[in-house]
Amino acid sequence: YHFLLMRSYGPIPIVHHSVPVDAYGEDSYPFRRPIDEVAEFIYKLCDEAIPHLPDIITETNTELGRITTVIARCVKVQAAMLVASPLFNGNTDYAGFDNGKGEQLVSQEYSAKKWETAAKYCLEAIQAAEEQQFVLYRFRPTFFQYQISDDIRTQLDIRCSFTEDCNSEVLWPQTNSIVKDMQQYC
């Protein structure tokens, strides 16, 4: 959830534990933390979770949508890419953006190291996905009576990659998606 909040709001408060109902002051309203610190917290949470997560979902009827090791690695990638992007990497538009205690929330100096971190996490995620047999989707029906051109096959590769449930390309299926239904109505 920290990643989802960071993606929506940028620098956010880091909450290490549940806040008691009767909390007062800074305990109930924690200050925002710098975006780099939030990203490091997300990386740490993902690294702590990975050893306890399944590599793949075997029971798609009851566990579809559950986080796997590949998904946790992809969350790290998305957080790293966001922090390395021009939005938060040396963006001087945020020069006056602090947390009320004088702490700068977005680094004003560009850092190539952030891109190196993102590349490292990308490579780890790709290798983990390949180990679990995730590959780009290709249209290969078990029965198809028509001869089709390469252009049509490419179009079907793209279309069916979105509309086929749990194909070889889907890392984290959205179990309440209506995309397939919409495509079938067309």
ABEGO torsion letter per residue (X at the ends): XAAAAAAAAEBBBBBABBBBAABBEAAABBBBBBAAAAAAAAAAAAAAAAAABBABBABAAAABGBBBAAAAAAAAAAAAAAAABAAABGBAAAAABBAGAGBBABBABBBAAAAAAAAAAAAAAAAAAAAAGBBBBBBBBABBABBBBAAAAAAAAAAAAAABBGBAABABBBAABAAAAAAAAX
